[in-house]
Amino acid sequence: MSTAHSPVSHPVAAQPVAAHAARRAQLAARLGPGVAIVPGAEEINRNADSTYPFRFDSGFFYLTGFTEPDAVLVQVIGSDKVENILFCRQKDEEREIWDGYRYGPDAAREAFAFDAAYPIEELDTRLPQLLANQPAIHFALGVNAQWDLRVAGWLNAVRAQVRTGVQAPSRIIDIRSALNELRLVKDEHEFTILRAAGRINAAAHQRAMRFARPGQMEYELEAEILHDYYRQGSRFPAYSSIVASGPNACVLHYGENNRRMQDGELVLIDAGCEINGYASDITRTFPVNGTFTPAQKAVYEITLAAMQAAFDAAKPGNTWNMPHDAATRVLIDGMRELKLLTGSADEILENGSYKQFYMHRTGHWMGLDVHDVGDYQVNGQWRTLTPGMVFTVEPGFYIRPAANVPREFEHIGIRIEDDIIITTDGHENLTESCPKSVAAIEALMAG
């Protein structure tokens, strides 16, 4: 069998149990005394007795490494001791015949280093006991109405015991602030997985470039990308793929992927894979026939220069908005050069007329969620970039037909996106191996 087509069933090892245990300890230190409640995810019915493919909750997984549905992490945080408790499905050999292996509480406690583990059916009985005489509940209130009601029920059960001398928690504190701050800065285990996801995604995008021909359906390119994800060991895309040809490239979140691609058009592919829960997010725009027209090349080169300006600003000590501002300035200069806009760059920036052609930000946090958690501003100020932050850089240039648009530029939609880690002296590009210069793209497609 050719090595080029050998399947890779395990592209990167799972994170060690100690990494998840360390995160639980860090979270408890940030939260302070009380009881933290972090629900996992449930299986969701698709139709009849069929469910959607299960995907664990990102925050729950970050803290536990446990990937089964119907599980809850509870931390009882004291001044000198933290007890980590897992509630999960019971061992059930009959169900395992149908659905596969289950850890059960005893095996899960040992395998994932919890202090205790109980059947999920005991959650409603044990939580009021655990909440008694605790000062606070740490919980993501407002995320899920059913869980809000459940937590309120446990709290009221404790309040009902007040005449016996039991005190109920007096505060419910949103756990997301502390948990999201932890997730925002990645560790070495996460870097390893993110690098693998970037390599796999870059190879899949190159496969799509080699495959593309006029007359194909957009979903044929999508199929090539998904095939390469699976072949390389990524079992799931990180989000629904965008394969947008011709005018569809000017629709930011286009998702039909059912148009026939025409000779002379561009196709924009925004697609990402997931490895061990962590995302990669790449966008490449290229000519369906393998050769850029002069107008396409002009717009593309401007977008690529904007990306480089954002890269130059992506370093520790700069603030989150600086890569976006740098990219926007280059795009505005390009819009003026192509005579799509008139006036000075400062005037265009001030009046916002550039948003006719560029209407989104230049990036977003990335990690366990493709649009990962973390505030972009702190106390009203843009956040300072620090080593370990991971985000996308994705300037775009979208030209819909309009009175100020020459015909040769109509329906040119371009976005170029890579994923980076902020390092101590700059950044590391996780998806650099995916070609993005005009010459590299044309050479790849010609080959």
Secondary structure, 3 states (H helix, E strand, C coil): CCHHHCCCCCCCCCCCHHHHHHHHHHHHHHHCCEEEEEECCCCCEEECCEECCCCCCHHHHHHHCCCCCCCEEEEEECCCCEEEEEEECCCCHHHHHHHCCCCHHHHHHHHHCCCEEEEHHHHHHHHHHHHCCCCEEECCCCCCHHHHHHHHHHHHHHHCCHHHCCCCCCEEECCHHHHHHHHHECCHHHHHHHHHHHHHHHHHHHHHHHHCCCCCEHHHHHHHHHHHHHHHCCCEECCCCEEEEHHHHHCCCCCCCCCECCCCCEEEEEECEEECCEECCEEEEEECCCCCCHHHHHHHHHHHHHHHHHHHHCCCCCECHHHHHHHHHHHHHHHHHCCCCCCCHHHHHHHCHHHHCCCCCCCCECCCCCCCCCCCEECCEECECCCCEEEEECCEEEECCCCCCCHHHCCEEEECEEEEEECCCCEEECCCCCCCCHHHHHHHHHC
